[in-house]
Amino acid sequence: MKILVYGLNYSPELTGVGKYTGEMAAWLASRGHEVRVVTAPPYYPAWRIDERYSGTRYRIEPANGKPVPRVYRCPLWVPPNPRGTTRLLHLSSFALSSLPVMAMQALWKPDIVFTVEPTFFAAPVALLSAAVSGAASWLHVQDFEVDAAFRMHLLPPGGRLHALAKGLEKFFTGGFSRVSTISHKMVEQIADKGHVRGNVILFPNWGDVELVRPAPPEAANSFREEFGLANKIVFLYSGNMGEKQGLDVLTPLVESFQADPRVHFLFCGDGVCRHQLEKQMRLRPNVTMLPLQPHDLLNELLNAADVHLLPQKQNAADLVMPSKLNGILASGRPVIAMADEGTQVANVVEGCGLVVPAEDAEALCAASARLVENAELRASLGAAAREYAVKYLSKERVLRRFELDMMELLTPPRKTEEVHLASSYRG
């Protein structure tokens, strides 16, 4: 297949959408498909463009005959304070700068134009490119960007702007040949928005269960050795430090264990809320702040934890499925997830960790104390987490299913008579 991937985030971003889109495109290219990617320079989660790239110039990263994607980087404006209007301008800058590149790709005649939300600003451009080139169009929803913007009050909820945004979302989403998303709950939400259920499929994020695997308790760990944590019970938060994560609950959690010499916290990552978290954790001896770590240290980092933390804002539930959860489960360590009952996060974590209500700091402290005092519970939940990851989140399994779904989309439906004859023959 000739596959055109279009989205704001891509490798070498280490977290979130960019990580998964990059791994997907590389895997498809390794399978012999021709893959081209139209994207922006890496900037997330730090919200500043990687020093190796430019935000003002176009750039082509050719495949040079290798089984890798050909990547087109388009100019992007990254605001120092991504809120409301500045975030809209940020998204618009990519939609506009990528438009001529996408027009050029129509001459390549792709079979499928695959675009990722966020950003939904890319949807009209993707549909136009698919229509001009005669390609099938595919929208993959990593999170409900429009809903999240209003629920998180990045844009004012209610009123004409909200109604216009919802109307445009429904109009453009309905134009795609296929829509996919990363959890069963999100599949249901897309269908509830008025889209045909048969056109909406599950394409979950995966965990690299070969790269990330549990280390035995006696194994050396560079993070524990460097920070003198050999005999500590370590709680780890790692990933994006943004608005949706609700990191304000970490301060009362740290305070609840400040007199307990057994417990230490590692907070690792980057994002718009990191500076605020650093201020709150300054001079706290039971906390170590780390920058976002390179991919080759991911397994070591995840295995430094005895317990993983997954805080989340209440109004973000089921609008996003935290991508970091897959690595946590693959590491074979228990997780405390902040999610309300019935959400997809709660359903996945149940039996692999403890679930407490979103934004409930008191419940988080109680769950953490329970795991500190019960090593057997930590071990049993961690083993269940690893088992779940191997069974359901294998990268190869997920991407092979996705490849089949793509091929099925391009296969013309057989005539009714042919289907009837085939059914009769099997019977």
Summary of the structure (lengths in Angstrom):
residues: 427
radius of gyration: 22.3
end to end distance: 33.7
largest distance: 75.4
contacts: 1407
relative contact order: 0.10
helix: 46%
strand: 18%
